[in-house]
Amino acid sequence: MLKPSKYPAFEIGHMIIEKNGKMCGCGQKGCFEAYSSMKALKDNIRKKIGITKNISGKEALQIIKDNTEEVKDIISEFIFNLSIGIRNLSEIFAPEVVSIGGSLAYYEEVFLTDLQKKVEKSNLYYTPKIVVAEFKNDAGLIGSTIK
C-alpha cells in the first residue's frame, strides 16, 4: 500500500549513492542530490574558497574559471558522483541519451567531456550519450507544459 508523501514519486535525486553519507534535505543520508546538485557544487566551492555567504550559479562558474587548480578536486568529485547516478539509471533504463538540464547546463565546458568519459569507463554494459538540454535551465519548465 502506498503511503501519502509530501514528495513526488520518481524523484531520482533521492536515490542513495553513498551509504551513511551526507544528510539530505529530505531526511535521508547519501542521496544523489546531496552530492550532485547545483546546491551541493556551490556549497563545496564556497567552503573550499572560504566564502561565508551563498553564491549564485554564475558566481560559482566564475570561481571555477578563476581558481581552476584550487577547485579541481571538487569538480572531479562532483563528476564522479554524478557519474554514479547516471550509471545506476542507465543500467536500469538503458537510455540512448541522458540530458543534463537545470542550471548545471551552463557548466558544460566544466564537466561534460570528463563526465562522458567517467560514465563510459564505469558502465558495465551500456553507456548513454550525455548532452546538455537545449533549453538549459528552462528544460523542465518547457517540458512540463508540452502536451
C-alpha positions in Angstrom: 0.0 0.0 0.0 1.3 3.5 -0.9 1.8 5.9 1.9 0.9 9.5 1.4 4.0 11.6 0.9 5.0 15.2 0.6 7.5 14.1 -2.0 6.5 13.1 -5.6 7.3 9.7 -7.0 10.3 9.1 -9.3 12.5 11.6 -7.5 15.9 10.4 -8.7 17.7 12.9 -6.6 16.8 10.8 -3.6 18.4 7.6 -4.9 21.1 6.7 -2.3 24.6 6.7 -3.8 26.6 6.8 -0.6 25.6 4.6 2.4 25.5 6.6 5.6 26.5 9.7 3.5 25.7 13.4 3.8 22.4 14.4 5.2 19.9 15.4 2.5 17.1 17.9 2.9 14.6 15.0 2.6 15.9 13.5 5.8 17.8 10.6 4.3 21.6 10.2 4.2 23.6 9.7 1.0 21.1 11.0 -1.6 22.3 11.6 -5.2 21.0 15.2 -4.8 23.2 15.8 -1.7 26.3 15.1 -3.9 25.4 16.0 -7.4 23.1 19.0 -7.3 24.0 22.6 -8.2 23.5 23.4 -4.5 26.0 20.8 -3.5 28.5 22.0 -6.0 28.1 25.7 -4.9 28.4 24.8 -1.2 31.5 22.8 -1.8 33.1 25.5 -3.8 32.1 28.2 -1.3 33.6 26.2 1.6 36.8 25.4 -0.3 37.4 29.1 -1.2 36.3 30.3 2.3 33.2 32.3 1.3 30.6 32.5 4.0 27.7 33.8 2.1 25.7 31.9 -0.5 26.8 32.3 -4.1 24.9 32.2 -7.4 25.5 29.8 -10.2 27.2 32.5 -12.2 29.5 33.3 -9.3 30.3 29.7 -8.8 31.2 29.3 -12.5 33.4 32.4 -12.4 35.2 31.0 -9.3 35.8 27.7 -11.2 37.2 29.6 -14.1 39.4 31.9 -11.9 40.5 29.1 -9.5 40.6 26.0 -11.6 43.5 24.4 -9.8 42.1 25.2 -6.3 38.7 23.7 -7.0 39.9 20.9 -9.3 39.3 18.2 -6.7 35.7 19.5 -6.1 34.9 19.3 -9.8 36.4 15.8 -10.0 34.4 14.6 -7.1 31.2 16.2 -8.4 31.7 14.5 -11.8 32.4 11.1 -10.1 29.2 11.4 -8.0 27.2 12.5 -11.0 28.5 9.5 -13.0 27.4 7.1 -10.2 23.8 8.3 -10.5 23.9 8.3 -14.3 25.4 4.8 -14.3 22.7 3.5 -11.9 19.9 4.9 -14.0 21.4 3.8 -17.3 21.9 0.3 -16.2 18.1 0.2 -15.3 16.6 2.2 -18.1 19.2 2.0 -20.9 18.5 5.4 -22.4 20.2 6.4 -25.6 20.8 9.9 -24.3 21.0 11.5 -20.9 20.2 15.2 -21.0 21.6 17.5 -18.3 19.3 20.4 -17.6 18.7 23.0 -15.0 21.4 25.4 -14.0 24.1 22.7 -14.4 23.5 23.1 -18.2 25.6 26.3 -18.1 28.6 24.3 -16.8 29.0 22.3 -20.0 32.6 23.4 -20.6 33.5 22.5 -17.0 32.2 18.9 -16.8 30.6 17.4 -19.9 33.7 15.8 -21.6 35.0 14.3 -18.3 31.6 13.2 -17.2 31.1 11.3 -20.5 34.5 9.6 -20.1 33.7 8.7 -16.5 30.4 7.2 -17.4 31.9 5.2 -20.3 34.6 3.8 -18.0 32.3 2.8 -15.2 29.3 1.3 -17.0 29.1 -2.4 -17.2 27.0 -3.0 -20.3 25.6 0.2 -21.6 26.8 3.9 -22.0 24.4 6.6 -23.0 25.4 9.7 -24.8 25.4 12.7 -22.4 24.2 16.0 -23.7 23.2 19.4 -22.3 19.5 20.2 -22.6 18.7 22.5 -25.5 16.6 24.8 -23.2 19.2 24.6 -20.4 17.6 25.8 -17.1 14.2 26.1 -18.7 14.1 22.5 -20.0 11.9 21.1 -17.1 9.6 24.1 -17.3 9.1 23.8 -21.1 8.9 20.0 -21.0 6.2 20.1 -18.3 4.0 22.4 -20.4 4.1 20.3 -23.6 1.0 18.1 -24.3 
